[in-house]
Amino acid sequence: MTRPRPTPTVYCTYFDSGYLSRGLTLIESMRAHGEESPVIVLALDNDVKEFFDAENMPGVTAILVEDLEKAEPALLPLKSARSRMEYYFTCTPLLVRYAMNLVGTPGSTAIYVDADLFFFDAPRKAVDALGDGSVGIIEHRYPTRLAQRLAKYGRFNVGWVAFVDDEDGRRVLDWYSQSTLDWCGDTPLDGKYADQGYLNSFPDFAGVKILHSAAFDLAPWNTARHDIRLVNNAVSVDGDPLNFFHVHGLRKVGNWYVTAQGVYGAKLTSALKRGVYEPYVRALERWDAYAQSKLPARSAPAQRGVGLKGFAFRSLKSVLNRWAILTGAAISSGK
């Protein structure tokens, strides 16, 4: 059942200064499509906090990791034992709980969104699709040929997860929070994977609703299984207007933005290129230029993998980058 939810909504996300422009692009896309709900940004470095404090963007509040650590005393002792990425993943449900407690209104909805989402329609539509559910999750929707290989990363994607401040929503959120505190490794293990694998257990709880519309969380890993069209500059997915795209894996390589389409064996079709990626890249470049003018010495984005594992991962990525450019799975920079 899809119905409007009149109660307050709060969004939360996190990123460091290396991903500041992506976070700004996300927020702009939400505001451009009528979403005026507050956004809580967990600033993963001081530059992000100082940027938002100086900009004073309406409805956007930045907090530091130290603020979350004070609210969640069990978090800080884990910092030295986990990699930077694992620590960030551990924070995901704790940030949602922080945002929910900040609103403090029974029946309100707290939503975690990855910083690399981009809205093409009202974010409210996904909230309304939750209906009378207490928790909303979205499947990866892997194509059949990828499903077995990628199953270790979870049935559901953590890029958009909603929790209602009611008994059922709190029960799932508290379980999720404790689970990431207990274990949040960046390598799949026994059905677990970072902050995402735990979503597999969500349907076992009461009040959990799966949002099945292909318009939500279209992403490089699932474009191959959907009918995507561009008509009058509007993208449709299986006949429905695209609501938001998960711009996972987009990376700047020289004068190119390499997409992750090829990683999943999916074509960068004309509809995807012109209707999704090019608008995103133009917005991203604009915000990147602005961020550079404010924060000239930004830190590099957090990288996954350390030592030989990290070297092998980055070497493979370099090869894939070159292949993507040669095969047309990249967007040229406007600069």
N, C-alpha and C positions, 0 to 999 in steps of 0.2 A: 504494500500500500504506500502510495506517495502522497504526502500531505504537508502543508506548511507547518513549520515548528515555530511558534511565536516566542519561545523562550530565548534568552540570550545565548549567543555563540561566541567563543573565543578560539582563535587559532594560535598555534605555537610552532616554531621551527628553530633550527640552529645552524650556524655557519661561522667560519672564521673570515678574516679579511681577504683571503684568497678566493672566497666564494661570495664576497659581498655583492658583487654585481648581479650574481644569480639570485640572491635573496631579494635584492631590490627589484629585479625583473618579475619575480614571483608576486611580490606585494603590489607592484603597479598593475599587474594583470588582474589581480583580485579587485582592486579599487576601480579599475576601468569597467568592470562588469558588475558594479553595484554592491560589492561586499564592503560594508563599513564597520564590520565587527572588529574588535581589538585584536591586535597581533602581538604576541609575546615572542621576542627574539632572544634566544640564549646566545649571547655573544661569546664565541670561543676564544677570542683574544680581546685585549683592551682597545685595539683600533676600532673594532666594530662597535663596542659600547660608546666610545667617544664620538664616533660618526653619528650614531642615532641621537645621542644627547645633543649634539650641535645642530643637527637637522631639524629636530623637534617635529617629526612627521606626525600628523594627526592619527591617533589611535594605535601608534606603534610604540611599544615599550621594550627597551633592551635591558636584560639582566646579565650579570656575570656568572660564570660557573660557580664562583664562591657563594653567590646568593642561593643557588640551588643546593650546594653542599650544606649550607646552614639549615635549609628547610628539610633536607634529607640527610640526617647524620650518618646513615649507613653508607653513604656514597664515598666520602672522602677517603676512608681507609683502603678503598680499592684502587686508588689512583696510581700507586707505585707498582701494583701487581698487574696492571693491564696496559696494553698499548694505547696510544692516543685514540685510535679509531675505536677500539673496544670500549674505552671509557666514554666516548661520545655516544656509542650505541646504548650503553648502560643508562645514559641519561634520558633516553627517549620517553619511556612511560613516566619517569619521575618529573619530567618537564610538563607533561600533560596534567599530572596530578597537581603540580604547582599552579598551572594556569586555572584549573578547575577550582582549586581552593581560593585563588585570587578573586575569581568571580563570586564564588560563595552563594550561588543561587540554585536551589534545588530545581532540577529539570533542565538546567542549562546544558549546553553541549560544548565540550572541549575537543578540538581537532588538531592532531599532529599532521603537518604537511612537510614533505621534503623540500629543500630549498630549490631544487631543480624542476619543480612543477611550473606549468604555464597555462593559465586559464584562457579559454576562448569563449566562455559563456559564464553565466552567473554561478559562483561557487555555492550559492544557496540551493541550487538544484540538487546537489549531492546531499546536502543536509536534509532537504525535504524527502529525498528518496529513502532516508533512514526510517521515515514513518514513525511507527510506535516502537521501534527497536531501541535498545539501550546502548548497543555497540555496533558500529558499522565498519566492515572490512571489504576489501576488493581483491579478487583473485588475480593472479598473474595472467591467466588465460594463455598459457603457453600453447603454441601449435603442437599437434600430436607428435611431430618428428623431434621436438625439443623437450617434451614433457618428462620423459624418463631421465634424461641427462641433467635437467635443471631442477628436478624434484628436491634435491638436497638443499636448495635455497628457500624452500617453502612453497606451499600452495598459494599463500596470500602475499601481497606486496605491502610493505610498511610505509609506502609513500603518502598514503592518506588513510588515517585511522581515526574514527570518531567515538567518543565516550560521552554518554549522558550522565549527568549528576543525579543518579537514582540508585536504588539498592543493587540492581543487576549491573549497571555500568560501573559502579564503584567496586563491586566484587571482582569483575574481570580486570579492571585497572590495577587494583591492589595485588592481584595474583601476578599480573604481568610485571609490575614493578619489582616484586620480590624475586621473580624468576630471573630478570636481567641482573639483579644484584648478586644472585647466586652464581650465575654463569652467563657470559656474554662474549664468547670467543668469536673471532672473525673467520674461523674455519669450520665448516659443517662437521658436526659430531653427534652421532646417535639421534638424528632427527632434529637437532638444535642448530641454529645458525644466527649468531649475533642477536639483534633485537627483532628479527623477522621470523625465525623459525617458530617462535612461541605462538605466533598467530594461528598455526595449524590446530592448536588446542582450543581456540576461541569458540568454535561451534559446539563444543561440549558444554558450554555455559548457557544459561537461560538469557534471553533477550538479545542474542547476537544475530545480526542481519547481514547477509552477503548482498552487496550492491552489484547486480548482474549486468547493468547496462554497459555496453561497449563504449559509450561516450565518456565513461569515467576511467581515468588512468590508462589511456592509450599510451603505448610505450614501444621502444624498439623490439622488445622480446615478444610482443603480441601483434604487431601490425600485419604480419604475414597471414593471420587467420581472419582478418576483417576486410570488408569491402569499404575502402576509403576513397572518397570522391571530393573533388573541389568544384563547386558550382557557385558562380557569382561571388567568388572570393570567400566562400564559407565552406568549411570542411564538414563532411558527414561521415559517420561510422556506422555501417550496417543500417543506413537510412536515418539515423538520429544525429542531431547537431553535436559536434565534438564539444565536450565540456572542458576537459583538461588533458594535457599531454605531459607525460613524464620524460623530460629531456635527459634521460640517463646516458652517461658516458660521453657527452659532447666535449670535445677537447680542442684547444687552439694549437695548430701546428703550422708555424709560419704564417702565411696569408690565408690559411684554410681553417675551417671548423669541421673537424672530422666527426661524423655521427657514429653511433653504435649500431646502426642498421646491419652492417655487414657482419658484425660479431655474432648476430643471431640469424644470419643467413637470410635477411629480409632486404628487399630492394628499397632504395630511396626513390620512390615513385615521384612523378611530377606533382601529384596532389600533396604528398608529404613535404616535398622540397619547397614548393611555392606557398602552400597553405599553412604549414606548421613550422618548419625549420627556418626558413628565411625571415618570417616575422619575428621569431624568437631571437635569431642572431642579430637582427637590426636593433631590437630593444636591448639586448645584452651588450652590444658594442656601445650604445649610447650611455648606458649606466656604467660600463667599465671605464669609459673616458671620464665620466663625472667622478667615479670613485678614485681614479688615479689622480685627479686634480686635488682631491681632499686628503688622500692617503698615499703619497708618492712612494713610500717604502713599505709595501705590503708583504706579508709573509706568504710563503708558498702554501697551496692547499695541502691539507693532511693527506699523506699517501698510505695506502694499504700495503702491508707486507714489509718485512724487514730482512736484512741480510741477503742470503742467496735467493730466498723466496722472492723478496722485493725486487732484486736485480733481474731475475728471470721474468717476473711479471712485467716490468718496465721494458725489457728487451722485446718481449712478445708484442707489447703494445706499440712499440716503435715500428715493428714490421707491419702490423695491422694498419697503423696510420698511413704508411706509404701506400699500402694496397688500396685503402679506402679512397685516397686522392686519385690514384690511377684509374679506379673503376667507377668514379663518379659518385661515391657515397660521402661526399663532403660539400660544404657550402663555402663559397669564396667570401673573404672578408670584404667589407665595404670600404675599408681604409685604403 
